[in-house]
Amino acid sequence: MAEAVKKKKKRGMPTSFTILIGCLIFVAICTWIVAAFTPDVTGATLAQVMRAPFDGFKNAIDVCLFVIVLGGFLAMVNKTGALDAGIATLVRKLGDRDTLLIPVLMLAFGICGSTYGMMEETIPFYILLASVTFAMGFDSMVGALVVLLGAGLGTLGSTVNPFSIAIASSALTDMGIAVNQGTLIAVGFLLFVISEVMGIAFVMNYAKKVKADRSNSAMTADELARMDAAYADETRVLEDEQASNLKNAVLTGKQKLVLVLFALSFLIMIVSFIPWESFGINIFAIGGTADDPSTAWSAVLTGLPLGQWYFTECGIWFFVISIVIGFVGGLSEKEIVNTFIDGCSTMISTALVIAVARAISVLMAETGLDVFVLNAAANALRGVSAVVFAPASYALYFVLSFLIPSSSGMATVSMPIMGPLADNLGFSPDIMIMIYVAAHGVVAMITPTNGVIVSGLELAHTSYTTFLKLTLKFFIALTLVTAAVLTVLMLVL
């Protein structure tokens, strides 16, 4: 590792905060320019720019608190030593087959992304997968790629995602425009297969290069040093004494129980976010009513049944399970409290990154710049052929998605405009929905306004700029392929 770090050239990279503040200032300048030509947009005032990060924090307070609590949870697990021994056992059992973990996990994340838009919920997995891939001889970037691309590419190929497909479909049916759910699922599945295959091949190729020679890592010298400092003391450096520790690590009975609780924690989180009732599954809501879901059997802890949880409820769950793990792991009362607080403190910077990222969309909405750009572009697309309309619509959504990172927000704002436009021109509104889903899905994996990306990469001890340099060609190829597929479908359907 030391030799690999020395080989890396020293490169100064801007921090996540610098990138996001730069984006915020750029948006503010854009509002002043556009406001000079139209009354539909108001130029951002200095006060609005200064307040935006604070309003962004209020807007994202549930996510921020969840991330902070998650830091305490992970610190508690690490304090028991269960995760270290568990990873060591996993590495030992996989042996030379460790790269198989990449496609398995990416497909698992992808299914979650396709079915219910898993993206923000992936934040906890960046820390876990970064440590796992480091222990296997890769770098922490591999772990970040598994999570980000796995879930992100699944979201790009959404099939029954209630936060994109369902909202967009509802917007059109409410306007009297028929939507074929079978077509949406089929096209979504096609995009899912294409994008996940491309992503898995990309990540596996990068992982093999890094394992063959750590100097092939895309991470900078500073990032490699940070990664080493974060994991070297946790028996994860595959050299000499550390390798011996990995080889001989044995899980105790308490540690096995802690790992069971650890796995259960994430399983419950995943189950809690899936909108089961929208699929006709009401098992978790039994005992409750539409007016009072708090009486449901699965709502006893948070007041909402599984399937209706969001970040506040998951924060409660991880807080409770942290205390349980502390006692199971044999920690004293003082150790539990101090460990949890120390873990929470490590996540403060990540929570602030999420808040500043939200500030950009807050400023866009306040000034009206987002709606103005959408309306202007939609008017420009009237009267063009399908060969032009489909890729131009894709390009429009691509640009807008940087400004509106929320998939549900984008569907709500854009579909009442773009859907009827496609229908009036004789084009398939179903493909129009999938153009929005695909373009927004690509951008959701690269835009710094998506706080999950920047904060997740920070948790994996790498940076947004490093990630973008590594993946830029892949995303260009992904964009061209998905745009071409949807253009062909627009022509034939």
Buried (B, 14 or more C-beta within 10 A) or exposed (E): BEEBBEBBEEEEBEBBBEBBBEBBBEBBEBBBEBBEEEEBBBBBBEEBBEBBBEBBBEBBBBBBBBBBBBBBBBBBBBBBBBBBBBBBBBBEEEEEEBBEBBBEBBBBBBBBBBBBBBBBBBBBBBBBBBBBBBBBBBBBBBBBBBBBBBBBBBBBBBBBBBBBBBBBBBBBEEEEBEBBEEBBBBBBBBBBEBBBEBBBEBBBEBBBBBBEEBBBBBBBBBBBBBBBEBBBEBBBBBEEEBBEBBEEBEBBEBBBBBBEBBEEBBEBBEBBBBBBBEEEEEEBBEBBEEEEBEBBEBBEEBBBBBBBBBBBBBBBBBBBBBBEBBEBBEBEEEBBBBBBEBBBEBBEBBBBBBBBBBBBBBBBBBBBBBBBBBEEBBEEBEEEEBEEBBBBBBBBBBBBBBBBBBBBBBBBBBBBBBBBBBBEBEBBBBBBBBBBBBBBBBBBBBBBBBBBBBBBBBBBBBBBBBBBBBBEEBBEEBBEBBBEBBBBBBBEE
